[in-house]
Amino acid sequence: MSIDHDASIANSLTDLMTSLAVIFILLLCASLNNAFEEGQDMRVKILEKLQVQLKEYIVKGVQVKADPSDPLALLILVPEGLLEFKLNKADIPERGVEFLESFMPKLTDTIYDPGFRENISSVVVEGHTDSSGDDAQNLQLSQERSMSVVSKSINILEPVTSTNSSSEKRDYFLRVLSASGRGQQDLILTNNEENHAQSRRVVFKIRVRSIEEKKIEKIIPHG
């Protein structure tokens, strides 16, 4: 009789632990889903602000859109005509410098908005080439071009005054801005054929901070 009683208690405890585990998993899934939706909502808000702030460039061919491969990222695609490099060169030509001098302050003002800046994980400048030439050479060239854009952008954001706000804005961008050469990995296709002009482009990839990054940020804040 005692054995049956002990077995009954053990089964009850097992059922209780199983129920608690299921409840915990459901709560965790709900929490993660809410955090994911929160990140997507922030992406939509930043996208809408960027489309307003950069409308003068959008009419010139710049594309501002959600990244179809990353639910927490935005893409700003700059076509070759606005930020165009000479063949096999990484120096930014005069027209490209003029574009960045006009474009970067407006991009920075949006990203550094008090409602957005703590939610931005990174701003990556990606350099892309078409399929012409050697793959390894294109990869190196695209990296050099993306580094040129980052370097020029930082110079443009040098504070013209010694105010704390201008210095903080530049320091913020120094923290989130980086370069990535993509070479010919992400070609643009039109009717299943490469569009060489569109493939040669610079992309600003803005990523919203994930829930994991926010937790790490609380534990190890930036100095």
C-alpha positions in Angstrom: 0.0 0.0 0.0 2.9 2.3 0.9 4.6 1.6 -2.4 1.5 2.5 -4.4 1.2 5.7 -2.3 4.8 6.7 -3.0 4.4 5.9 -6.7 1.3 8.1 -6.8 3.2 11.0 -5.2 6.1 10.5 -7.6 3.8 10.5 -10.6 2.1 13.6 -9.4 5.4 15.4 -8.9 6.4 14.3 -12.4 3.2 15.7 -13.9 3.6 18.9 -11.9 7.2 19.4 -13.1 6.2 18.7 -16.7 3.4 21.2 -16.4 5.7 23.8 -15.0 8.3 23.1 -17.7 5.6 23.6 -20.4 4.4 26.8 -18.9 8.0 28.1 -18.7 8.6 27.3 -22.3 5.4 29.0 -23.4 6.2 32.1 -21.4 9.8 32.1 -22.9 8.4 31.8 -26.4 5.9 34.6 -25.8 8.7 36.8 -24.4 11.0 36.1 -27.3 8.2 36.7 -29.8 7.3 40.1 -28.1 11.0 41.1 -28.2 11.2 40.1 -31.9 8.1 42.1 -32.8 9.5 45.0 -30.8 12.6 44.9 -32.9 10.6 44.8 -36.1 8.5 47.7 -35.0 11.6 49.7 -34.4 12.9 48.8 -37.9 9.7 50.1 -39.4 9.9 53.4 -37.5 13.5 53.9 -38.5 12.7 53.0 -42.1 9.8 55.6 -42.2 12.1 58.3 -40.8 14.9 57.5 -43.3 12.5 57.6 -46.2 11.4 61.2 -45.2 14.9 62.4 -44.4 16.5 61.0 -47.5 13.7 61.7 -50.0 15.9 64.0 -52.1 18.3 61.1 -52.7 15.5 58.6 -53.3 14.4 60.5 -56.4 18.0 60.3 -57.6 18.0 56.5 -57.4 18.9 55.7 -53.8 16.8 52.9 -52.4 15.8 52.7 -48.7 14.2 49.4 -47.8 13.9 46.5 -45.4 16.5 43.8 -45.8 14.6 40.7 -47.1 17.2 38.4 -45.6 17.3 39.9 -42.1 14.2 40.9 -40.2 16.2 43.4 -38.1 18.1 45.2 -40.8 17.5 48.1 -43.3 19.4 48.7 -46.5 20.3 52.0 -48.2 21.5 51.2 -51.7 23.5 53.9 -53.4 23.6 53.5 -57.2 26.8 53.8 -59.2 26.0 57.2 -60.6 26.0 58.9 -57.2 29.0 57.2 -55.6 31.0 55.9 -58.6 34.5 54.7 -58.5 36.9 54.7 -61.5 37.9 51.3 -62.9 40.1 49.3 -60.4 40.3 52.4 -58.1 39.2 52.9 -54.5 39.6 56.7 -54.3 36.2 58.5 -54.1 35.8 60.8 -57.0 34.7 64.4 -56.6 31.1 63.7 -57.3 31.0 60.9 -54.7 32.6 63.2 -52.1 29.9 65.8 -52.8 27.2 63.2 -52.4 28.7 62.0 -49.0 29.1 65.6 -47.8 25.4 66.1 -48.3 24.1 62.6 -47.5 26.1 61.7 -44.3 24.8 64.5 -42.0 21.2 63.6 -42.8 21.8 59.9 -42.3 23.6 60.7 -39.0 20.8 62.9 -37.7 18.3 60.1 -38.2 20.4 57.4 -36.7 21.4 59.6 -33.8 17.8 60.5 -33.1 17.1 60.0 -29.3 14.4 57.6 -30.2 16.6 55.4 -32.3 20.3 55.5 -31.3 20.1 53.1 -28.4 18.4 50.6 -30.7 21.0 50.6 -33.4 23.5 47.7 -33.3 25.6 48.6 -36.4 25.9 50.6 -39.6 28.0 48.6 -42.1 29.2 50.2 -45.4 29.2 47.3 -47.9 31.1 47.6 -51.2 29.9 45.6 -54.1 31.4 44.9 -57.6 30.0 43.3 -60.7 31.2 39.9 -62.0 33.9 41.4 -64.3 37.4 40.4 -63.4 38.9 38.1 -60.8 36.9 37.3 -57.7 39.7 37.7 -55.3 40.7 41.0 -56.8 37.1 42.2 -56.7 36.8 41.3 -53.1 39.9 43.3 -52.1 38.8 46.2 -54.3 35.3 46.3 -52.7 36.9 46.2 -49.2 39.1 49.2 -50.1 36.2 51.1 -51.5 34.0 50.5 -48.5 36.9 51.6 -46.2 37.3 54.8 -48.3 33.6 55.6 -47.8 33.9 54.9 -44.0 37.0 57.1 -43.7 35.5 60.0 -45.7 32.2 59.7 -43.7 34.1 60.0 -40.4 36.0 63.0 -41.7 32.7 64.7 -42.8 31.3 64.1 -39.3 34.3 65.8 -37.7 32.7 68.4 -35.3 33.0 71.9 -36.7 32.7 73.2 -33.2 33.8 71.9 -29.8 30.3 71.4 -28.5 29.6 68.1 -26.7 26.7 67.3 -28.9 28.7 67.3 -32.1 31.6 65.3 -30.5 29.2 62.7 -29.1 27.5 62.3 -32.5 30.8 61.5 -34.2 31.9 59.2 -31.4 28.7 57.3 -31.7 29.2 56.8 -35.4 32.8 55.7 -34.8 31.4 53.0 -32.5 28.7 51.7 -34.9 30.2 52.3 -38.3 32.3 49.7 -40.1 33.3 48.5 -43.6 32.7 45.2 -45.4 33.8 44.3 -48.9 31.4 41.9 -50.6 33.0 41.7 -54.0 30.8 40.0 -56.5 28.9 37.8 -54.0 25.5 39.6 -54.2 25.0 40.5 -57.9 21.8 42.3 -59.0 19.9 40.3 -61.6 17.3 41.6 -64.1 15.4 38.9 -65.9 17.9 36.3 -64.7 20.8 38.3 -66.2 23.3 40.4 -64.3 22.7 44.1 -64.2 26.3 45.3 -64.1 25.6 48.9 -63.3 23.3 48.0 -60.4 25.7 45.4 -59.1 28.4 48.0 -58.7 27.1 49.8 -55.7 27.6 50.9 -52.1 25.1 49.7 -49.4 24.6 51.1 -46.0 23.3 48.3 -43.8 21.6 49.4 -40.6 20.8 46.7 -38.0 18.5 47.1 -35.1 19.8 45.7 -31.8 18.5 42.2 -30.9 17.3 41.2 -27.5 20.5 39.4 -26.8 22.6 42.5 -27.6 20.4 44.6 -25.3 21.0 42.2 -22.5 24.8 42.2 -23.1 24.7 46.0 -23.3 23.1 46.2 -19.8 25.8 43.9 -18.4 28.7 45.5 -20.2 27.8 49.1 -21.0 30.0 51.1 -23.4 32.6 53.2 -21.7 
